[in-house]
Amino acid sequence: MKEYKVVNWKMGLTRNNEKLEDTLNQYAREGWILKHIAENTSRIVLERNKNR
């Protein structure tokens, strides 16, 4: 079974790419896999196995 997480990304004025990379890497360490980044909004959808 899968579970999903929706993250609202708050873009700042500086270091956006570095902050996004750090955030995605942190979720990856927790077992989350990136499924989708919405273009016109700041939502990121992550997925992982619920029974891990």
PDBQT receptor file of N, H, CA, C and O in Angstrom, charges set to zero:
ATOM      1  N   MET A   1       0.842  -1.172   0.000  1.00  0.00    +0.000 N 
ATOM      2  CA  MET A   1       0.000   0.000   0.000  1.00  0.00    +0.000 C 
ATOM      3  C   MET A   1       0.897   1.249   0.000  1.00  0.00    +0.000 C 
ATOM      4  O   MET A   1       1.956   1.265   0.628  1.00  0.00    +0.000 OA
ATOM      5  N   LYS A   2       0.469   2.256  -0.692  1.00  0.00    +0.000 N 
ATOM      6  H   LYS A   2      -0.391   2.243  -1.202  1.00  0.00    +0.000 HD
ATOM      7  CA  LYS A   2       1.234   3.505  -0.800  1.00  0.00    +0.000 C 
ATOM      8  C   LYS A   2       0.624   4.580   0.089  1.00  0.00    +0.000 C 
ATOM      9  O   LYS A   2      -0.573   4.568   0.373  1.00  0.00    +0.000 OA
ATOM     10  N   GLU A   3       1.457   5.495   0.515  1.00  0.00    +0.000 N 
ATOM     11  H   GLU A   3       2.430   5.505   0.284  1.00  0.00    +0.000 HD
ATOM     12  CA  GLU A   3       0.971   6.705   1.185  1.00  0.00    +0.000 C 
ATOM     13  C   GLU A   3       1.595   7.899   0.482  1.00  0.00    +0.000 C 
ATOM     14  O   GLU A   3       2.665   7.797  -0.119  1.00  0.00    +0.000 OA
ATOM     15  N   TYR A   4       0.912   9.023   0.565  1.00  0.00    +0.000 N 
ATOM     16  H   TYR A   4       0.043   9.106   1.053  1.00  0.00    +0.000 HD
ATOM     17  CA  TYR A   4       1.343  10.216  -0.159  1.00  0.00    +0.000 C 
ATOM     18  C   TYR A   4       1.448  11.401   0.785  1.00  0.00    +0.000 C 
ATOM     19  O   TYR A   4       0.761  11.470   1.804  1.00  0.00    +0.000 OA
ATOM     20  N   LYS A   5       2.319  12.328   0.424  1.00  0.00    +0.000 N 
ATOM     21  H   LYS A   5       2.876  12.272  -0.404  1.00  0.00    +0.000 HD
ATOM     22  CA  LYS A   5       2.505  13.556   1.188  1.00  0.00    +0.000 C 
ATOM     23  C   LYS A   5       2.530  14.695   0.189  1.00  0.00    +0.000 C 
ATOM     24  O   LYS A   5       3.195  14.611  -0.844  1.00  0.00    +0.000 OA
ATOM     25  N   VAL A   6       1.797  15.769   0.499  1.00  0.00    +0.000 N 
ATOM     26  H   VAL A   6       1.257  15.837   1.338  1.00  0.00    +0.000 HD
ATOM     27  CA  VAL A   6       1.810  16.975  -0.319  1.00  0.00    +0.000 C 
ATOM     28  C   VAL A   6       2.509  18.054   0.488  1.00  0.00    +0.000 C 
ATOM     29  O   VAL A   6       2.117  18.360   1.614  1.00  0.00    +0.000 OA
ATOM     30  N   VAL A   7       3.553  18.628  -0.104  1.00  0.00    +0.000 N 
ATOM     31  H   VAL A   7       3.872  18.380  -1.019  1.00  0.00    +0.000 HD
ATOM     32  CA  VAL A   7       4.340  19.658   0.558  1.00  0.00    +0.000 C 
ATOM     33  C   VAL A   7       4.119  20.963  -0.195  1.00  0.00    +0.000 C 
ATOM     34  O   VAL A   7       4.247  21.007  -1.418  1.00  0.00    +0.000 OA
ATOM     35  N   ASN A   8       3.791  22.015   0.526  1.00  0.00    +0.000 N 
ATOM     36  H   ASN A   8       3.688  21.980   1.520  1.00  0.00    +0.000 HD
ATOM     37  CA  ASN A   8       3.683  23.343  -0.072  1.00  0.00    +0.000 C 
ATOM     38  C   ASN A   8       5.044  24.010   0.052  1.00  0.00    +0.000 C 
ATOM     39  O   ASN A   8       5.502  24.312   1.154  1.00  0.00    +0.000 OA
ATOM     40  N   TRP A   9       5.680  24.233  -1.083  1.00  0.00    +0.000 N 
ATOM     41  H   TRP A   9       5.308  23.987  -1.978  1.00  0.00    +0.000 HD
ATOM     42  CA  TRP A   9       7.023  24.804  -1.107  1.00  0.00    +0.000 C 
ATOM     43  C   TRP A   9       6.921  26.316  -1.051  1.00  0.00    +0.000 C 
ATOM     44  O   TRP A   9       6.224  26.931  -1.858  1.00  0.00    +0.000 OA
ATOM     45  N   LYS A  10       7.620  26.911  -0.092  1.00  0.00    +0.000 N 
ATOM     46  H   LYS A  10       8.186  26.411   0.563  1.00  0.00    +0.000 HD
ATOM     47  CA  LYS A  10       7.643  28.363   0.046  1.00  0.00    +0.000 C 
ATOM     48  C   LYS A  10       8.942  28.889  -0.538  1.00  0.00    +0.000 C 
ATOM     49  O   LYS A  10      10.017  28.698   0.030  1.00  0.00    +0.000 OA
ATOM     50  N   MET A  11       8.831  29.543  -1.661  1.00  0.00    +0.000 N 
ATOM     51  H   MET A  11       7.957  29.698  -2.122  1.00  0.00    +0.000 HD
ATOM     52  CA  MET A  11      10.017  30.063  -2.322  1.00  0.00    +0.000 C 
ATOM     53  C   MET A  11      10.455  31.360  -1.648  1.00  0.00    +0.000 C 
ATOM     54  O   MET A  11       9.632  32.222  -1.338  1.00  0.00    +0.000 OA
ATOM     55  N   GLY A  12      11.744  31.482  -1.430  1.00  0.00    +0.000 N 
ATOM     56  H   GLY A  12      12.412  30.782  -1.681  1.00  0.00    +0.000 HD
ATOM     57  CA  GLY A  12      12.302  32.692  -0.855  1.00  0.00    +0.000 C 
ATOM     58  C   GLY A  12      13.008  33.506  -1.916  1.00  0.00    +0.000 C 
ATOM     59  O   GLY A  12      12.917  33.207  -3.107  1.00  0.00    +0.000 OA
ATOM     60  N   LEU A  13      13.695  34.512  -1.490  1.00  0.00    +0.000 N 
ATOM     61  H   LEU A  13      13.769  34.754  -0.523  1.00  0.00    +0.000 HD
ATOM     62  CA  LEU A  13      14.385  35.379  -2.432  1.00  0.00    +0.000 C 
ATOM     63  C   LEU A  13      15.774  34.878  -2.794  1.00  0.00    +0.000 C 
ATOM     64  O   LEU A  13      16.297  35.219  -3.855  1.00  0.00    +0.000 OA
ATOM     65  N   THR A  14      16.379  34.074  -1.925  1.00  0.00    +0.000 N 
ATOM     66  H   THR A  14      15.954  33.797  -1.063  1.00  0.00    +0.000 HD
ATOM     67  CA  THR A  14      17.733  33.594  -2.199  1.00  0.00    +0.000 C 
ATOM     68  C   THR A  14      17.821  32.096  -1.927  1.00  0.00    +0.000 C 
ATOM     69  O   THR A  14      17.060  31.546  -1.132  1.00  0.00    +0.000 OA
ATOM     70  N   ARG A  15      18.754  31.458  -2.598  1.00  0.00    +0.000 N 
ATOM     71  H   ARG A  15      19.372  31.905  -3.244  1.00  0.00    +0.000 HD
ATOM     72  CA  ARG A  15      19.102  30.047  -2.396  1.00  0.00    +0.000 C 
ATOM     73  C   ARG A  15      17.919  29.095  -2.583  1.00  0.00    +0.000 C 
ATOM     74  O   ARG A  15      17.854  28.061  -1.917  1.00  0.00    +0.000 OA
ATOM     75  N   ASN A  16      16.982  29.427  -3.480  1.00  0.00    +0.000 N 
ATOM     76  H   ASN A  16      17.035  30.267  -4.021  1.00  0.00    +0.000 HD
ATOM     77  CA  ASN A  16      15.813  28.566  -3.700  1.00  0.00    +0.000 C 
ATOM     78  C   ASN A  16      16.205  27.155  -4.094  1.00  0.00    +0.000 C 
ATOM     79  O   ASN A  16      15.690  26.186  -3.536  1.00  0.00    +0.000 OA
ATOM     80  N   ASN A  17      17.115  27.032  -5.054  1.00  0.00    +0.000 N 
ATOM     81  H   ASN A  17      17.534  27.819  -5.507  1.00  0.00    +0.000 HD
ATOM     82  CA  ASN A  17      17.499  25.700  -5.527  1.00  0.00    +0.000 C 
ATOM     83  C   ASN A  17      18.164  24.889  -4.425  1.00  0.00    +0.000 C 
ATOM     84  O   ASN A  17      17.886  23.698  -4.287  1.00  0.00    +0.000 OA
ATOM     85  N   GLU A  18      19.022  25.500  -3.652  1.00  0.00    +0.000 N 
ATOM     86  H   GLU A  18      19.248  26.467  -3.764  1.00  0.00    +0.000 HD
ATOM     87  CA  GLU A  18      19.696  24.788  -2.560  1.00  0.00    +0.000 C 
ATOM     88  C   GLU A  18      18.699  24.355  -1.492  1.00  0.00    +0.000 C 
ATOM     89  O   GLU A  18      18.778  23.232  -0.995  1.00  0.00    +0.000 OA
ATOM     90  N   LYS A  19      17.772  25.221  -1.138  1.00  0.00    +0.000 N 
ATOM     91  H   LYS A  19      17.708  26.133  -1.542  1.00  0.00    +0.000 HD
ATOM     92  CA  LYS A  19      16.779  24.886  -0.116  1.00  0.00    +0.000 C 
ATOM     93  C   LYS A  19      15.857  23.771  -0.594  1.00  0.00    +0.000 C 
ATOM     94  O   LYS A  19      15.514  22.867   0.169  1.00  0.00    +0.000 OA
ATOM     95  N   LEU A  20      15.458  23.841  -1.868  1.00  0.00    +0.000 N 
ATOM     96  H   LEU A  20      15.737  24.575  -2.487  1.00  0.00    +0.000 HD
ATOM     97  CA  LEU A  20      14.609  22.785  -2.420  1.00  0.00    +0.000 C 
ATOM     98  C   LEU A  20      15.357  21.461  -2.435  1.00  0.00    +0.000 C 
ATOM     99  O   LEU A  20      14.795  20.430  -2.063  1.00  0.00    +0.000 OA
ATOM    100  N   GLU A  21      16.597  21.475  -2.854  1.00  0.00    +0.000 N 
ATOM    101  H   GLU A  21      17.053  22.313  -3.156  1.00  0.00    +0.000 HD
ATOM    102  CA  GLU A  21      17.419  20.263  -2.876  1.00  0.00    +0.000 C 
ATOM    103  C   GLU A  21      17.572  19.680  -1.475  1.00  0.00    +0.000 C 
ATOM    104  O   GLU A  21      17.452  18.467  -1.300  1.00  0.00    +0.000 OA
ATOM    105  N   ASP A  22      17.831  20.510  -0.488  1.00  0.00    +0.000 N 
ATOM    106  H   ASP A  22      17.929  21.495  -0.630  1.00  0.00    +0.000 HD
ATOM    107  CA  ASP A  22      17.958  20.036   0.894  1.00  0.00    +0.000 C 
ATOM    108  C   ASP A  22      16.653  19.409   1.378  1.00  0.00    +0.000 C 
ATOM    109  O   ASP A  22      16.666  18.364   2.029  1.00  0.00    +0.000 OA
ATOM    110  N   THR A  23      15.531  20.047   1.059  1.00  0.00    +0.000 N 
ATOM    111  H   THR A  23      15.520  20.896   0.530  1.00  0.00    +0.000 HD
ATOM    112  CA  THR A  23      14.222  19.534   1.470  1.00  0.00    +0.000 C 
ATOM    113  C   THR A  23      13.944  18.180   0.829  1.00  0.00    +0.000 C 
ATOM    114  O   THR A  23      13.520  17.246   1.510  1.00  0.00    +0.000 OA
ATOM    115  N   LEU A  24      14.182  18.067  -0.477  1.00  0.00    +0.000 N 
ATOM    116  H   LEU A  24      14.527  18.825  -1.030  1.00  0.00    +0.000 HD
ATOM    117  CA  LEU A  24      13.942  16.797  -1.173  1.00  0.00    +0.000 C 
ATOM    118  C   LEU A  24      14.864  15.696  -0.656  1.00  0.00    +0.000 C 
ATOM    119  O   LEU A  24      14.437  14.551  -0.507  1.00  0.00    +0.000 OA
ATOM    120  N   ASN A  25      16.113  16.029  -0.386  1.00  0.00    +0.000 N 
ATOM    121  H   ASN A  25      16.460  16.958  -0.507  1.00  0.00    +0.000 HD
ATOM    122  CA  ASN A  25      17.042  15.037   0.156  1.00  0.00    +0.000 C 
ATOM    123  C   ASN A  25      16.617  14.559   1.534  1.00  0.00    +0.000 C 
ATOM    124  O   ASN A  25      16.761  13.377   1.844  1.00  0.00    +0.000 OA
ATOM    125  N   GLN A  26      16.100  15.445   2.363  1.00  0.00    +0.000 N 
ATOM    126  H   GLN A  26      15.983  16.406   2.111  1.00  0.00    +0.000 HD
ATOM    127  CA  GLN A  26      15.626  15.062   3.690  1.00  0.00    +0.000 C 
ATOM    128  C   GLN A  26      14.468  14.070   3.581  1.00  0.00    +0.000 C 
ATOM    129  O   GLN A  26      14.450  13.051   4.272  1.00  0.00    +0.000 OA
ATOM    130  N   TYR A  27      13.500  14.373   2.706  1.00  0.00    +0.000 N 
ATOM    131  H   TYR A  27      13.514  15.200   2.145  1.00  0.00    +0.000 HD
ATOM    132  CA  TYR A  27      12.380  13.447   2.517  1.00  0.00    +0.000 C 
ATOM    133  C   TYR A  27      12.860  12.120   1.926  1.00  0.00    +0.000 C 
ATOM    134  O   TYR A  27      12.335  11.067   2.288  1.00  0.00    +0.000 OA
ATOM    135  N   ALA A  28      13.828  12.148   1.039  1.00  0.00    +0.000 N 
ATOM    136  H   ALA A  28      14.254  13.004   0.745  1.00  0.00    +0.000 HD
ATOM    137  CA  ALA A  28      14.367  10.917   0.454  1.00  0.00    +0.000 C 
ATOM    138  C   ALA A  28      14.977  10.029   1.536  1.00  0.00    +0.000 C 
ATOM    139  O   ALA A  28      14.827   8.808   1.493  1.00  0.00    +0.000 OA
ATOM    140  N   ARG A  29      15.659  10.631   2.501  1.00  0.00    +0.000 N 
ATOM    141  H   ARG A  29      15.781  11.623   2.536  1.00  0.00    +0.000 HD
ATOM    142  CA  ARG A  29      16.231   9.850   3.609  1.00  0.00    +0.000 C 
ATOM    143  C   ARG A  29      15.140   9.169   4.427  1.00  0.00    +0.000 C 
ATOM    144  O   ARG A  29      15.379   8.134   5.049  1.00  0.00    +0.000 OA
ATOM    145  N   GLU A  30      13.943   9.750   4.425  1.00  0.00    +0.000 N 
ATOM    146  H   GLU A  30      13.748  10.590   3.920  1.00  0.00    +0.000 HD
ATOM    147  CA  GLU A  30      12.810   9.171   5.149  1.00  0.00    +0.000 C 
ATOM    148  C   GLU A  30      12.040   8.159   4.295  1.00  0.00    +0.000 C 
ATOM    149  O   GLU A  30      11.029   7.615   4.740  1.00  0.00    +0.000 OA
ATOM    150  N   GLY A  31      12.513   7.906   3.074  1.00  0.00    +0.000 N 
ATOM    151  H   GLY A  31      13.334   8.347   2.713  1.00  0.00    +0.000 HD
ATOM    152  CA  GLY A  31      11.886   6.911   2.210  1.00  0.00    +0.000 C 
ATOM    153  C   GLY A  31      10.899   7.457   1.202  1.00  0.00    +0.000 C 
ATOM    154  O   GLY A  31      10.274   6.680   0.480  1.00  0.00    +0.000 OA
ATOM    155  N   TRP A  32      10.735   8.772   1.128  1.00  0.00    +0.000 N 
ATOM    156  H   TRP A  32      11.242   9.403   1.715  1.00  0.00    +0.000 HD
ATOM    157  CA  TRP A  32       9.796   9.380   0.183  1.00  0.00    +0.000 C 
ATOM    158  C   TRP A  32      10.418   9.480  -1.197  1.00  0.00    +0.000 C 
ATOM    159  O   TRP A  32      11.616   9.731  -1.330  1.00  0.00    +0.000 OA
ATOM    160  N   ILE A  33       9.595   9.283  -2.230  1.00  0.00    +0.000 N 
ATOM    161  H   ILE A  33       8.622   9.079  -2.122  1.00  0.00    +0.000 HD
ATOM    162  CA  ILE A  33      10.010   9.393  -3.627  1.00  0.00    +0.000 C 
ATOM    163  C   ILE A  33       9.205  10.524  -4.257  1.00  0.00    +0.000 C 
ATOM    164  O   ILE A  33       7.988  10.598  -4.089  1.00  0.00    +0.000 OA
ATOM    165  N   LEU A  34       9.884  11.395  -4.977  1.00  0.00    +0.000 N 
ATOM    166  H   LEU A  34      10.873  11.334  -5.114  1.00  0.00    +0.000 HD
ATOM    167  CA  LEU A  34       9.220  12.502  -5.653  1.00  0.00    +0.000 C 
ATOM    168  C   LEU A  34       8.347  11.969  -6.774  1.00  0.00    +0.000 C 
ATOM    169  O   LEU A  34       8.820  11.219  -7.627  1.00  0.00    +0.000 OA
ATOM    170  N   LYS A  35       7.062  12.355  -6.779  1.00  0.00    +0.000 N 
ATOM    171  H   LYS A  35       6.677  12.965  -6.086  1.00  0.00    +0.000 HD
ATOM    172  CA  LYS A  35       6.142  11.929  -7.830  1.00  0.00    +0.000 C 
ATOM    173  C   LYS A  35       5.801  13.070  -8.780  1.00  0.00    +0.000 C 
ATOM    174  O   LYS A  35       5.631  12.846  -9.978  1.00  0.00    +0.000 OA
ATOM    175  N   HIS A  36       5.698  14.302  -8.254  1.00  0.00    +0.000 N 
ATOM    176  H   HIS A  36       5.836  14.484  -7.280  1.00  0.00    +0.000 HD
ATOM    177  CA  HIS A  36       5.258  15.398  -9.106  1.00  0.00    +0.000 C 
ATOM    178  C   HIS A  36       5.595  16.736  -8.455  1.00  0.00    +0.000 C 
ATOM    179  O   HIS A  36       5.464  16.908  -7.243  1.00  0.00    +0.000 OA
ATOM    180  N   ILE A  37       6.031  17.675  -9.284  1.00  0.00    +0.000 N 
ATOM    181  H   ILE A  37       6.138  17.535 -10.269  1.00  0.00    +0.000 HD
ATOM    182  CA  ILE A  37       6.158  19.074  -8.854  1.00  0.00    +0.000 C 
ATOM    183  C   ILE A  37       5.242  19.875  -9.764  1.00  0.00    +0.000 C 
ATOM    184  O   ILE A  37       5.439  19.894 -10.979  1.00  0.00    +0.000 OA
ATOM    185  N   ALA A  38       4.251  20.532  -9.195  1.00  0.00    +0.000 N 
ATOM    186  H   ALA A  38       4.091  20.517  -8.208  1.00  0.00    +0.000 HD
ATOM    187  CA  ALA A  38       3.301  21.320  -9.980  1.00  0.00    +0.000 C 
ATOM    188  C   ALA A  38       3.991  22.578 -10.515  1.00  0.00    +0.000 C 
ATOM    189  O   ALA A  38       4.701  23.266  -9.782  1.00  0.00    +0.000 OA
ATOM    190  N   GLU A  39       3.777  22.866 -11.790  1.00  0.00    +0.000 N 
ATOM    191  H   GLU A  39       3.201  22.306 -12.386  1.00  0.00    +0.000 HD
ATOM    192  CA  GLU A  39       4.450  23.996 -12.423  1.00  0.00    +0.000 C 
ATOM    193  C   GLU A  39       3.942  25.352 -11.934  1.00  0.00    +0.000 C 
ATOM    194  O   GLU A  39       4.740  26.227 -11.595  1.00  0.00    +0.000 OA
ATOM    195  N   ASN A  40       2.651  25.527 -11.896  1.00  0.00    +0.000 N 
ATOM    196  H   ASN A  40       2.003  24.816 -12.171  1.00  0.00    +0.000 HD
ATOM    197  CA  ASN A  40       2.086  26.840 -11.596  1.00  0.00    +0.000 C 
ATOM    198  C   ASN A  40       1.783  27.058 -10.125  1.00  0.00    +0.000 C 
ATOM    199  O   ASN A  40       1.348  28.139  -9.729  1.00  0.00    +0.000 OA
ATOM    200  N   THR A  41       2.008  26.048  -9.326  1.00  0.00    +0.000 N 
ATOM    201  H   THR A  41       2.361  25.169  -9.648  1.00  0.00    +0.000 HD
ATOM    202  CA  THR A  41       1.819  26.189  -7.886  1.00  0.00    +0.000 C 
ATOM    203  C   THR A  41       3.100  25.723  -7.212  1.00  0.00    +0.000 C 
ATOM    204  O   THR A  41       4.036  25.284  -7.879  1.00  0.00    +0.000 OA
ATOM    205  N   SER A  42       3.137  25.817  -5.930  1.00  0.00    +0.000 N 
ATOM    206  H   SER A  42       2.376  26.174  -5.388  1.00  0.00    +0.000 HD
ATOM    207  CA  SER A  42       4.345  25.416  -5.211  1.00  0.00    +0.000 C 
ATOM    208  C   SER A  42       4.099  24.119  -4.443  1.00  0.00    +0.000 C 
ATOM    209  O   SER A  42       4.541  23.973  -3.304  1.00  0.00    +0.000 OA
ATOM    210  N   ARG A  43       3.386  23.171  -5.077  1.00  0.00    +0.000 N 
ATOM    211  H   ARG A  43       3.027  23.290  -6.003  1.00  0.00    +0.000 HD
ATOM    212  CA  ARG A  43       3.089  21.903  -4.424  1.00  0.00    +0.000 C 
ATOM    213  C   ARG A  43       3.976  20.794  -4.959  1.00  0.00    +0.000 C 
ATOM    214  O   ARG A  43       4.215  20.678  -6.161  1.00  0.00    +0.000 OA
ATOM    215  N   ILE A  44       4.451  19.992  -4.033  1.00  0.00    +0.000 N 
ATOM    216  H   ILE A  44       4.258  20.087  -3.057  1.00  0.00    +0.000 HD
ATOM    217  CA  ILE A  44       5.287  18.836  -4.351  1.00  0.00    +0.000 C 
ATOM    218  C   ILE A  44       4.570  17.603  -3.808  1.00  0.00    +0.000 C 
ATOM    219  O   ILE A  44       4.138  17.597  -2.655  1.00  0.00    +0.000 OA
ATOM    220  N   VAL A  45       4.440  16.560  -4.627  1.00  0.00    +0.000 N 
ATOM    221  H   VAL A  45       4.791  16.565  -5.564  1.00  0.00    +0.000 HD
ATOM    222  CA  VAL A  45       3.784  15.324  -4.207  1.00  0.00    +0.000 C 
ATOM    223  C   VAL A  45       4.854  14.246  -4.056  1.00  0.00    +0.000 C 
ATOM    224  O   VAL A  45       5.651  14.008  -4.964  1.00  0.00    +0.000 OA
ATOM    225  N   LEU A  46       4.853  13.597  -2.884  1.00  0.00    +0.000 N 
ATOM    226  H   LEU A  46       4.205  13.790  -2.147  1.00  0.00    +0.000 HD
ATOM    227  CA  LEU A  46       5.809  12.538  -2.567  1.00  0.00    +0.000 C 
ATOM    228  C   LEU A  46       5.048  11.249  -2.290  1.00  0.00    +0.000 C 
ATOM    229  O   LEU A  46       3.885  11.280  -1.888  1.00  0.00    +0.000 OA
ATOM    230  N   GLU A  47       5.716  10.103  -2.508  1.00  0.00    +0.000 N 
ATOM    231  H   GLU A  47       6.661  10.077  -2.835  1.00  0.00    +0.000 HD
ATOM    232  CA  GLU A  47       5.092   8.802  -2.310  1.00  0.00    +0.000 C 
ATOM    233  C   GLU A  47       6.086   7.874  -1.617  1.00  0.00    +0.000 C 
ATOM    234  O   GLU A  47       7.295   7.979  -1.825  1.00  0.00    +0.000 OA
ATOM    235  N   ARG A  48       5.565   6.964  -0.790  1.00  0.00    +0.000 N 
ATOM    236  H   ARG A  48       4.583   6.879  -0.621  1.00  0.00    +0.000 HD
ATOM    237  CA  ARG A  48       6.389   5.890  -0.221  1.00  0.00    +0.000 C 
ATOM    238  C   ARG A  48       5.497   4.723   0.145  1.00  0.00    +0.000 C 
ATOM    239  O   ARG A  48       4.279   4.864   0.248  1.00  0.00    +0.000 OA
ATOM    240  N   ASN A  49       6.114   3.571   0.340  1.00  0.00    +0.000 N 
ATOM    241  H   ASN A  49       7.104   3.457   0.256  1.00  0.00    +0.000 HD
ATOM    242  CA  ASN A  49       5.369   2.389   0.776  1.00  0.00    +0.000 C 
ATOM    243  C   ASN A  49       4.970   2.579   2.226  1.00  0.00    +0.000 C 
ATOM    244  O   ASN A  49       5.796   2.942   3.063  1.00  0.00    +0.000 OA
ATOM    245  N   LYS A  50       3.711   2.333   2.519  1.00  0.00    +0.000 N 
ATOM    246  H   LYS A  50       3.040   2.037   1.838  1.00  0.00    +0.000 HD
ATOM    247  CA  LYS A  50       3.220   2.512   3.872  1.00  0.00    +0.000 C 
ATOM    248  C   LYS A  50       3.733   1.428   4.806  1.00  0.00    +0.000 C 
ATOM    249  O   LYS A  50       4.028   1.701   5.970  1.00  0.00    +0.000 OA
ATOM    250  N   ASN A  51       3.841   0.218   4.315  1.00  0.00    +0.000 N 
ATOM    251  H   ASN A  51       3.602  -0.003   3.369  1.00  0.00    +0.000 HD
ATOM    252  CA  ASN A  51       4.275  -0.918   5.132  1.00  0.00    +0.000 C 
ATOM    253  C   ASN A  51       5.753  -1.197   4.888  1.00  0.00    +0.000 C 
ATOM    254  O   ASN A  51       6.113  -2.268   4.398  1.00  0.00    +0.000 OA
ATOM    255  N   ARG A  52       6.604  -0.244   5.226  1.00  0.00    +0.000 N 
ATOM    256  H   ARG A  52       6.312   0.625   5.624  1.00  0.00    +0.000 HD
ATOM    257  CA  ARG A  52       8.031  -0.431   4.961  1.00  0.00    +0.000 C 
ATOM    258  C   ARG A  52       8.756  -0.918   6.174  1.00  0.00    +0.000 C 
ATOM    259  O   ARG A  52       9.968  -1.128   6.127  1.00  0.00    +0.000 OA
TER     260      ARG A  52
